[in-house]
Amino acid sequence: MLNERDLKGIFVPVVTPFLPNAELDMDSYRNYLGKLVEQEIQGLVINGTTGEAPTVSWEEVAALVHTTRECMAGRPNAIPIVIGTGTNDTVSTVKRTEMAGQLGADAVLVVTPYYSRPSQEGILEHFRRVAQVGVPVIAYEVPSRTGVRITADSMKRIMDLNGVIGLKDSSGGTGLLSELTRLGTKPVLCGEDLYFHAMLSQGASGGILASANVNTSAFIQVYRLASEGDLNGARTHFDLLVPLIQRLFQESNPSPLKWLLARQGILSSDTLRLPMGPITKALQLELERTLPL
């Protein structure tokens, strides 16, 4: 299982490949994963936003985890697996976290409860109940998707819970990280790709970055340079990645990413499950012109 010291470097949230009929495409998944696990990444995140978690059943999550372990069999160092288990219902989140533990998850990613817009105390109690399961918890703050924002003081209290090992910060800036750094806290991973360099500069320990599915080694190099104290060098390398990041998030993730992976021949199809849909022709043309294919 992961601990606080392990939350560093690049964690890649994986896509969930589908066939044109919207069934799981395990052949594409094996091909795609085979390329990722050759990189010096620190973890894989299954069933996150990038994996279209709202439309993926738990049975499918289990199948993805088993296939991931098969792909890593025989490797000298297995890459840790983080499973997204967060919902807006505490009871179901606890149950999913228990099931993730049974699947051998090294940690779980638990998003702030969405839609209900609970109080700060309700959010704290939600994470307290999940952390009591015994599987290491990475809290996930993404107010643009959840409709509620956790205050720095509340997040510090969440991070202080036994069993919570860190935070994926997709809060839309560096303000929360700055406050947590001032208060003294557990590791924070950048979850907002465009802020990766800025957050590394302010003390983030790495990132869970959808864009790192593409040109993964370049993201690893940005992290490596920053961790060695060469923030200027890291900035130079990161600036080269900015156009890629901007286009991958120009329309809702993971639609652009799946299109690009299919265009590169890594996936057999860019199929998404409704309500997610394909990217526009305009963005396809931009990706064709500006990205290495």
Helices and strands as residue ranges (DSSP letters): G 4-6, E 9-13, H 26-36, E 43-46, G 53-55, H 58-72, E 81-84, H 90-102, E 107-111, H 120-131, E 137-141, H 143-146, H 152-159, E 164-169, H 175-183, E 188-190, G 193-195, H 196-201, E 206-208, G 210-213, H 216-227, H 231-248, H 255-263, H 281-290
